[in-house]
């Protein structure tokens, strides 16, 4: 194991994160100079975090600056460290702010405990969107979540945006020194089963994906601004939408704006974020017909349309409330508005809420739960098992069923025009079964931790969907982690376990699981 290379590149990554923290701190200082006194503690918290991260990063880089090239083991370790320890640095502004702001509205302060800060930062970077912040009055800050200063709200949303296509993909895009190691890093970290390059050079691939990401980001910011949001809310919600994250600058999420245009804009961009970004590159090269023929894209859209129809029909005549607390009478128009939004939000694993789906009919809740498992397309910013894996699994099951009554027929499993080889079939089955076992074990462990702490109200409906929501990077679940609830009441043990589940889900299992294998460290 070449630890020197790992520490060298991790040091550079810390320097990048520290520079972004410093930029947020500088903006916060600018707000202080124009009279926003609430920003003073936040500015100090951001800048101190930037100094700490920058100092550690510089030392790691300098001491190991002559490190040799990277191998697959080093790539796995670097990616895992980037998320597990990158979240530790990203959490520092929340923790320091809690020390500087003792007069917070909630007692005890939700960020006084570093575990809570780490959970929030990991939730941001992995684009999960689960939060420990209580749902209380927004007090003096019209756009505050319980009520964080604007600079911390921006940093919170920025962690989403950075994690959307991946901080390591950004790393590959801007650092030429990685050489062939960049390909190994990209293949380990790039989200989804379709991590192949869309250009011959891996660095150009990362740049192409980030350029598309930037264009979509700018487009949504402008669209939300034209729909009536201010620039700050437009930026925060764009970061959360395109990363399929879900953090909002309002306690009541997007429903707090009571603006149907904003909701439909979010629906469009959540749909786009759930698509394989490689298809956008194909469109830019004039291959739009080939992109539209993509099997996974078609299955993704069909699942979305069917689920939205089922949920919308089940909501007609049902009474419930929005996440802002407004009553919904169950009319057809409201059923379409809230049903479609929640369908898209959950399947793309964004996790934005406009309605309290804890009060929805069983059919609607069961459909949403199924969508949590499916998720977005491979190569998208969405989480979940991914549409392609579900489709391959269904194809394999169909082939095995046919073999049961026609054993002499040899029919290859195909997705579109491509034949699925045995390695892909085995890998798909192993991945899906492994993730389902982790969900089950995680749900049981969380409920066990909470029962030991005396939280008898935590049933498996809550703990099980909490495991699903964190492993598949969704955010809200059912029960006590529903659309209007938060994760702050869980024990530290449960929060740390769920933070690990977020990282496992974001890195698609193996990049984290291998760290627990003795053979990995021995180099067998």
GUVEXVEX-205894 format. One line per field, with one value per residue (C-alpha): x, y, z. Coordinates in pm, 1 decimal. Layout:
<recs>
x c(X, ...)
y c(Y, ...)
z c(Z, ...)
</recs>
This chain:
<recs>
x c(0.0, 145.9, 26.7, 242.7, 40.4, -289.8, -190.8, -46.3, -364.5, -584.9, -385.5, -458.8, -826.3, -828.1, -671.4, -953.0, -1222.3, -1043.1, -1035.0, -1412.1, -1459.3, -1248.6, -1463.1, -1780.2, -1616.4, -1520.8, -1880.2, -1999.3, -1761.1, -1906.3, -2253.2, -2118.9, -1989.6, -2337.2, -2493.6, -2587.4, -2463.1, -2584.4, -2312.2, -2022.4, -2004.2, -2054.4, -1773.3, -1536.2, -1646.2, -1593.9, -1254.9, -1119.4, -1229.6, -1055.8, -732.0, -739.2, -815.5, -560.9, -285.3, -345.1, -376.5, -55.4, 144.7, 17.0, 92.9, 437.8, 566.4, 458.1, 512.9, 743.9, 489.4, 480.6, 187.1, -147.2, -285.8, -636.4, -591.3, -470.0, -764.4, -1013.1, -851.8, -825.2, -1191.1, -1305.1, -1092.3, -1218.7, -1574.2, -1526.1, -1269.0, -1388.1, -1715.1, -1515.9, -1370.8, -1702.1, -1864.4, -1628.9, -1812.1, -2133.0, -1952.5, -1753.1, -2060.6, -2239.4, -1954.3, -1972.4, -2354.4, -2468.5, -2794.4, -2948.6, -3327.3, -3311.9, -3160.8, -2950.5, -2800.3, -2837.4, -2479.5, -2319.6, -2256.0, -1991.2, -2162.4, -2463.8, -2236.5, -2068.8, -2406.9, -2520.0, -2198.4, -2200.9, -2566.0, -2467.5, -2168.0, -2346.0, -2651.5, -2874.7, -3050.8, -3131.5, -3095.3, -3063.4, -3207.7, -3542.2, -3842.9, -3902.1, -4007.0, -3773.8, -3749.1, -3570.8, -3434.2, -3706.0, -3497.5, -3334.9, -3345.0, -3387.1, -3237.6, -2881.9, -2695.8, -2711.0, -2344.8, -2389.1, -2705.4, -2504.3, -2219.4, -2473.2, -2619.4, -2272.5, -2177.0, -2464.6, -2341.9, -1983.8, -2098.6, -2338.3, -2092.5, -1835.9, -1554.0, -1314.4, -1440.3, -1380.2, -1036.0, -959.6, -1092.5, -864.6, -545.7, -324.6, -72.5, -288.6, -190.3, -321.4, -426.2, -707.4, -880.4, -869.6, -1008.4, -1285.2, -1396.5, -1409.1, -1596.4, -1816.9, -2178.9, -2375.5, -2301.8, -2221.2, -1889.3, -1722.5, -1559.2, -1751.1, -1425.6, -1093.7, -909.5, -1037.4, -951.1, -1147.9, -1437.4, -1446.4, -1426.5, -1705.2, -1934.4, -1861.6, -1919.0, -2262.8, -2326.2, -2230.8, -2455.5, -2754.0, -2676.3, -2674.7, -2995.6, -3187.4, -3065.1, -3195.4, -3524.3, -3591.9, -3506.0, -3753.3, -4014.1, -3995.4, -3717.9, -3433.4, -3079.3, -2987.9, -3279.9, -3235.0, -2872.6, -2940.5, -3226.6, -3041.7, -2745.6, -2981.8, -3187.3, -2910.8, -2720.1, -3045.5, -2977.6, -3277.9, -3139.4, -3357.0, -3315.7, -3666.5, -3797.2, -4093.4, -3876.5, -4001.3, -4362.2, -4261.1, -4262.8, -4621.7, -4520.2, -4634.9, -4392.0, -4097.1, -4217.7, -4252.9, -3909.9, -3768.2, -3951.4, -3790.7, -3438.2, -3475.8, -3577.1, -3271.4, -3041.1, -3164.2, -3051.0, -2709.1, -2494.9, -2315.8, -2636.4, -2612.4, -2263.8, -2398.4, -2665.8, -2401.4, -2215.9, -2531.0, -2613.7, -2952.6, -3131.9, -2888.0, -2940.0, -3319.0, -3291.6, -3108.1, -3287.1, -3222.1, -3356.8, -3677.8, -3727.3, -3655.9, -3922.2, -4177.8, -4130.1, -4165.7, -4481.9, -4650.2, -4562.3, -4680.2, -5010.5, -5067.9, -4983.9, -5188.0, -5498.1, -5463.6, -5450.3, -5776.6, -6021.8, -5749.4, -5697.6, -5346.1, -5116.7, -4825.7, -4488.6, -4572.2, -4878.7, -5145.3, -5444.5, -5495.9, -5855.2, -5782.3, -5883.1, -5751.3, -5529.2, -5363.4, -5323.8, -5129.1, -4922.5, -4814.8, -4823.1, -4593.1, -4354.4, -4308.7, -4277.7, -3993.2, -3832.8, -3824.2, -3722.5, -3437.8, -3350.4, -3363.5, -3587.7, -3751.8, -4094.6, -4406.7, -4653.5, -4659.8, -4676.1, -4694.6, -5068.3, -5105.9, -5292.5, -5109.7, -5084.9, -4908.5, -4668.5, -4589.3, -4516.9, -4284.3, -4104.5, -4047.7, -3911.5, -3663.7, -3500.8, -3496.4, -3341.7, -3202.9, -3004.0, -2644.2, -2410.2, -2656.7, -2630.3, -2915.1, -2883.5, -3071.8, -2997.8, -3013.9, -3264.0, -3015.2, -2947.5, -3318.8, -3374.9, -3086.7, -3216.4, -3564.3, -3411.1, -3208.8, -3517.4, -3717.7, -3438.7, -3422.9, -3800.8, -3784.6, -3501.5, -3725.0, -3965.3, -3737.8, -3398.9, -3261.5, -3312.6, -3003.6, -3113.5, -2868.9, -2984.9, -2988.1, -3036.8, -3118.3, -2876.2, -2606.2, -2563.6, -2528.1, -2232.5, -2212.7, -1984.4, -2237.4, -2526.0, -2339.2, -2221.1, -2573.7, -2724.5, -2448.0, -2480.0, -2858.7, -2863.1, -2578.8, -2754.9, -3081.8, -2899.4, -2730.7, -3071.7, -3209.9, -2907.2, -2897.3, -3265.2, -3235.5, -2922.4, -3080.2, -3390.1, -3171.8, -2974.0, -3293.4, -3466.6, -3161.6, -3184.9, -3551.2, -3694.6, -3985.7, -4164.7, -3899.8, -4063.4, -3915.1, -4125.3, -3905.6, -3570.5, -3611.9, -3700.1, -3426.3, -3180.3, -3328.9, -3330.7, -2967.0, -2820.1, -2989.8, -2918.9, -3282.4, -3329.1, -3688.8, -3841.5, -4164.2, -4277.7, -4058.7, -3828.2, -4108.0, -4123.8, -4184.1, -3949.7, -3574.2, -3298.7, -3184.3, -3355.3, -3155.6, -2872.6, -2512.9, -2461.5, -2749.8, -2628.4, -2276.8, -2416.1, -2640.0, -2344.1, -2158.3, -2465.2, -2469.8, -2106.5, -2162.6, -2460.3, -2289.4, -1979.7, -2188.4, -2085.4, -1745.3, -1522.1, -1613.9, -1667.6, -1317.6, -1169.1, -1301.4, -1125.7, -791.4, -677.3, -710.5, -459.5, -226.8, -214.7, -301.7)
y c(0.0, 333.6, 548.4, 841.5, 887.4, 856.5, 1116.9, 1345.9, 1355.8, 1367.1, 1669.6, 1840.2, 1758.3, 1918.0, 2228.0, 2247.0, 2210.8, 2467.3, 2716.7, 2678.4, 2722.2, 3038.7, 3170.2, 3110.0, 3278.5, 3582.0, 3613.9, 3588.7, 3869.8, 4076.4, 4029.5, 4140.0, 4464.3, 4548.9, 4505.7, 4139.5, 4078.1, 3716.5, 3636.0, 3725.0, 3387.9, 3205.5, 3396.9, 3301.4, 2937.4, 2913.6, 3085.1, 2885.8, 2564.3, 2679.7, 2745.7, 2406.3, 2218.0, 2418.5, 2359.1, 1982.8, 1959.5, 2153.7, 1942.1, 1617.4, 1741.1, 1881.5, 1581.2, 1337.1, 1556.1, 1298.4, 1016.5, 753.7, 659.2, 519.0, 163.6, 28.4, -25.0, 332.3, 459.3, 279.7, 414.5, 770.2, 777.9, 638.3, 890.8, 1171.6, 1110.0, 988.9, 1254.5, 1517.7, 1514.9, 1563.0, 1888.8, 1999.3, 1954.1, 2192.0, 2517.5, 2386.9, 2279.8, 2601.3, 2811.1, 2630.1, 2727.3, 3092.2, 3114.6, 3007.5, 3203.8, 2967.2, 2921.1, 2550.0, 2411.4, 2204.9, 2347.7, 2086.6, 2144.3, 2145.1, 1772.9, 1703.9, 1376.9, 1582.5, 1809.7, 1510.5, 1358.0, 1684.8, 1719.7, 1356.4, 1395.3, 1698.0, 1548.5, 1221.4, 1420.2, 1243.7, 1549.3, 1402.3, 1667.7, 1685.6, 2036.9, 2066.4, 2201.2, 2519.0, 2875.4, 3055.4, 3350.0, 3655.3, 3489.3, 3461.6, 3207.3, 3034.3, 2669.8, 2680.2, 2955.4, 2913.5, 3220.1, 3256.2, 3167.2, 2833.7, 2764.9, 2826.4, 2602.1, 2333.2, 2344.3, 2367.6, 2033.6, 1887.2, 2044.7, 1925.6, 1573.2, 1562.0, 1449.8, 1383.3, 1574.2, 1314.8, 1366.6, 1738.7, 1643.8, 1448.2, 1733.7, 2003.8, 1817.7, 1707.4, 1536.5, 1227.6, 1075.1, 721.8, 719.1, 954.1, 673.7, 445.8, 720.1, 807.4, 445.1, 394.7, 715.1, 796.3, 730.8, 440.6, 125.1, 329.6, 488.9, 441.1, 744.1, 958.3, 1094.8, 915.9, 1094.9, 1044.5, 1401.3, 1531.6, 1306.1, 1457.6, 1807.9, 1735.5, 1607.0, 1905.8, 2148.1, 1994.2, 2014.0, 2383.4, 2465.7, 2293.4, 2472.6, 2814.3, 2734.9, 2637.0, 2933.9, 3169.6, 2976.3, 2987.3, 3356.3, 3427.2, 3222.2, 3460.7, 3342.0, 3567.4, 3485.5, 3323.5, 3079.8, 3012.9, 2911.5, 2697.9, 2506.8, 2463.6, 2310.9, 2070.3, 1986.9, 1905.4, 1708.3, 1526.0, 1627.2, 1793.3, 2048.9, 2359.9, 2710.9, 2679.7, 2457.3, 2357.9, 2283.0, 2400.5, 2409.8, 2713.9, 2925.9, 2824.3, 2872.5, 2611.5, 2743.2, 2684.0, 2330.3, 2242.2, 2387.9, 2169.0, 1867.4, 1926.6, 1961.6, 1669.1, 1457.0, 1579.2, 1512.0, 1153.3, 1083.5, 943.6, 1253.0, 1067.4, 1098.6, 1477.9, 1457.2, 1242.9, 1505.1, 1778.9, 1574.5, 1550.4, 1190.1, 1276.5, 989.0, 741.5, 905.0, 881.2, 510.7, 442.2, 154.2, 275.1, 622.4, 474.8, 242.2, 534.1, 751.2, 468.2, 387.4, 756.5, 795.9, 482.0, 567.0, 927.1, 806.3, 555.2, 806.6, 1086.2, 866.8, 747.1, 1108.2, 1219.9, 1269.5, 1229.5, 1504.1, 1581.5, 1877.1, 2032.4, 2046.3, 2412.2, 2299.9, 2405.5, 2175.7, 2001.4, 1909.1, 1623.3, 1781.4, 1646.7, 1950.6, 1917.1, 1542.3, 1603.4, 1883.9, 1701.6, 1348.4, 1418.0, 1627.5, 1363.2, 1085.7, 1262.0, 1379.2, 1029.4, 829.2, 1068.5, 1046.3, 1425.1, 1414.0, 1755.1, 1761.5, 1954.0, 1725.6, 1518.4, 1174.8, 1010.9, 1085.6, 949.9, 624.9, 293.1, 257.6, 593.5, 517.9, 170.9, 316.7, 578.6, 309.1, 104.8, 413.4, 466.0, 135.1, 197.0, 544.2, 721.3, 609.7, 493.1, 786.7, 1033.0, 1223.0, 1012.2, 730.6, 402.7, 65.9, 235.8, 167.2, -32.0, -280.5, -329.8, -386.4, -634.7, -818.7, -847.7, -975.2, -1237.2, -1351.0, -1378.6, -1583.3, -1819.8, -1862.8, -1959.4, -2204.8, -2380.4, -2499.9, -2476.4, -2600.8, -2662.5, -2302.2, -2082.8, -1721.3, -1441.8, -1172.3, -841.1, -479.4, -294.5, -432.9, -515.7, -865.8, -891.3, -1116.3, -1350.3, -1117.4, -834.2, -1063.6, -1196.2, -848.3, -708.7, -987.2, -964.9, -586.7, -585.9, -869.9, -711.1, -373.8, -533.8, -725.3, -403.0, -230.9, -511.3, -520.4, -140.1, -115.2, -380.6, -216.8, 130.4, 3.3, -183.5, 132.1, 331.3, 67.8, 52.1, 430.5, 405.0, 534.9, 289.9, 498.8, 396.4, 103.6, -83.1, 137.7, 425.5, 248.1, 41.0, 335.0, 540.6, 274.0, 282.4, 662.7, 693.2, 397.9, 506.0, 877.2, 987.8, 1182.0, 1143.3, 808.6, 710.8, 727.6, 945.9, 1028.4, 1143.2, 1453.4, 1689.8, 1518.7, 1520.7, 1285.6, 1490.1, 1269.0, 954.1, 837.5, 909.5, 541.1, 545.0, 869.1, 732.6, 411.5, 609.3, 829.2, 512.2, 392.6, 721.7, 676.7, 312.6, 408.3, 704.5, 502.3, 200.2, -42.7, -184.0, 123.9, 131.8, -239.1, -335.3, -130.2, -395.2, -678.1, -794.9, -912.3, -559.9, -430.7, -730.7, -693.9, -1062.0)
z c(0.0, -110.1, 181.3, 70.4, -247.2, -59.3, 199.4, -68.6, -276.0, 31.6, 146.5, -185.8, -147.3, 198.5, 45.7, -211.7, 57.4, 274.6, -10.7, -49.6, 325.1, 308.9, 22.4, 225.3, 523.8, 315.0, 191.9, 552.3, 651.1, 369.3, 518.6, 857.3, 705.6, 573.6, 915.9, 952.7, 1306.9, 1306.0, 1051.8, 1281.6, 1463.3, 1134.4, 964.6, 1244.7, 1232.1, 854.7, 855.1, 1151.0, 978.6, 659.9, 848.4, 1022.5, 702.2, 505.1, 759.8, 775.8, 399.0, 336.3, 580.6, 426.7, 75.7, 157.1, 351.9, 79.3, -230.2, -395.4, -373.6, -649.4, -873.8, -761.4, -778.9, -728.1, -354.0, -312.9, -521.7, -297.4, 18.4, -116.3, -220.3, 115.1, 306.2, 86.1, 200.8, 556.6, 654.0, 406.8, 602.2, 923.9, 789.2, 638.9, 981.4, 1163.5, 1069.7, 1227.4, 1543.8, 1587.6, 1519.9, 1805.1, 2038.0, 1927.4, 1936.3, 2284.5, 2261.6, 2008.8, 2006.1, 2088.9, 2406.8, 2381.0, 2063.8, 1785.5, 1668.6, 2015.1, 1967.3, 1700.5, 1603.2, 1493.0, 1289.7, 1125.7, 1043.3, 881.8, 679.7, 566.1, 471.6, 264.4, 82.9, 8.5, -113.7, 138.1, 279.2, 621.1, 889.4, 1267.6, 1277.3, 1458.9, 1273.6, 1473.0, 1391.5, 1155.5, 1396.0, 1256.8, 943.8, 680.6, 490.5, 786.5, 881.7, 1256.3, 1190.0, 1057.5, 931.6, 555.8, 507.0, 690.0, 491.7, 177.0, 294.7, 386.4, 35.0, -121.0, 34.7, -168.3, -489.1, -432.5, -358.3, -653.7, -918.9, -652.6, -490.2, -627.0, -984.1, -930.3, -801.0, -1120.9, -1336.8, -1194.8, -1105.7, -1396.2, -1168.3, -1119.5, -1455.2, -1507.1, -1143.1, -1238.5, -1428.1, -1127.6, -904.6, -1148.2, -1189.4, -813.0, -729.7, -1030.5, -928.4, -1073.4, -1272.3, -1585.8, -1493.5, -1832.5, -1988.8, -2235.0, -2381.3, -2449.0, -2166.5, -1812.9, -1714.4, -2011.9, -1908.9, -1561.1, -1706.4, -1956.6, -1679.8, -1458.7, -1747.3, -1806.9, -1431.5, -1428.9, -1725.1, -1564.2, -1236.8, -1402.4, -1592.9, -1279.7, -1077.9, -1346.5, -1379.8, -1004.5, -993.6, -1275.6, -1087.4, -792.6, -557.2, -451.4, -561.3, -230.2, -223.7, -595.9, -544.9, -234.6, -395.0, -722.5, -540.1, -363.5, -674.1, -922.4, -660.3, -574.1, -214.1, -53.5, 193.7, 186.3, 323.6, 472.5, 750.0, 534.2, 229.9, -110.3, 13.8, 218.5, -98.5, -190.0, -551.8, -805.1, -1069.6, -835.3, -768.2, -1138.2, -1216.0, -940.8, -1088.1, -1428.9, -1292.1, -1049.9, -1349.7, -1541.3, -1245.5, -1226.7, -1585.8, -1680.9, -1748.0, -2025.8, -2232.2, -2216.9, -2360.0, -2641.8, -2713.3, -2724.2, -2986.9, -3198.1, -3101.8, -2953.9, -3129.8, -2974.3, -2634.5, -2663.8, -2749.3, -2423.1, -2249.8, -1897.1, -1977.3, -2115.4, -1817.7, -1580.3, -1741.9, -1756.5, -1386.2, -1303.1, -1510.5, -1372.0, -1010.3, -1048.5, -1193.3, -912.5, -639.5, -797.8, -830.0, -468.9, -343.3, -501.5, -216.1, 50.3, 308.5, 433.9, 495.5, 312.0, 483.7, 554.8, 753.1, 502.8, 461.0, 125.4, 41.0, -199.7, -527.3, -858.6, -918.3, -578.3, -629.9, -950.5, -800.3, -485.4, -623.0, -917.5, -708.9, -438.9, -695.3, -875.1, -551.3, -398.7, -706.1, -787.4, -413.8, -381.2, -77.1, -109.8, 50.7, -34.8, 141.9, 459.8, 297.3, 640.8, 614.7, 260.3, 178.8, 201.4, -177.2, -211.1, 75.9, -58.3, -402.0, -255.0, -53.9, -371.3, -548.0, -262.4, -352.7, -729.5, -742.4, -1048.0, -1351.9, -1344.9, -1401.7, -1246.8, -919.7, -777.5, -527.4, -487.6, -645.3, -989.3, -1266.2, -1476.5, -1198.0, -1136.4, -1508.8, -1536.2, -1229.6, -1383.3, -1708.1, -1519.3, -1325.6, -1649.6, -1809.2, -1512.0, -1514.9, -1884.4, -1814.4, -1561.3, -1832.7, -2140.5, -2014.1, -2364.0, -2479.4, -2454.9, -2476.0, -2390.4, -2150.5, -2335.2, -2232.7, -2551.1, -2808.5, -2555.7, -2416.8, -2040.8, -1963.2, -1665.2, -1468.0, -1494.4, -1400.5, -1097.7, -997.5, -1021.1, -810.2, -548.6, -524.4, -485.2, -232.5, -34.8, -18.3, 92.1, 366.7, 480.0, 493.3, 709.4, 940.2, 961.5, 1047.7, 1319.9, 1464.1, 1469.4, 1642.9, 1891.7, 1974.8, 2023.1, 2235.4, 2463.3, 2498.4, 2597.4, 2268.4, 2266.1, 2003.8, 1748.8, 1568.0, 1271.6, 1042.0, 1154.9, 1193.2, 877.4, 654.9, 823.5, 708.2, 356.7, 346.6, 452.1, 260.6, -61.7, 3.3, 8.0, 333.5, 451.4, 535.8, 710.5, 1069.9, 1289.9, 997.4, 767.6, 550.0, 843.8, 1092.5, 1157.8, 1273.7, 1573.0, 1830.8, 1743.0, 1968.8, 1869.0, 1791.1, 1543.2, 1383.7, 1335.7, 1186.8, 952.4, 853.5, 754.7, 562.1, 370.4, 267.1, 170.5, -42.5, -207.3, -297.5, -397.6, -123.5, -211.7, -175.6, 195.1, 264.2, 142.2, 426.2, 666.5, 482.2, 632.9, 288.6, 153.9, 408.9, 377.8, -1.1, -67.2)
</recs>
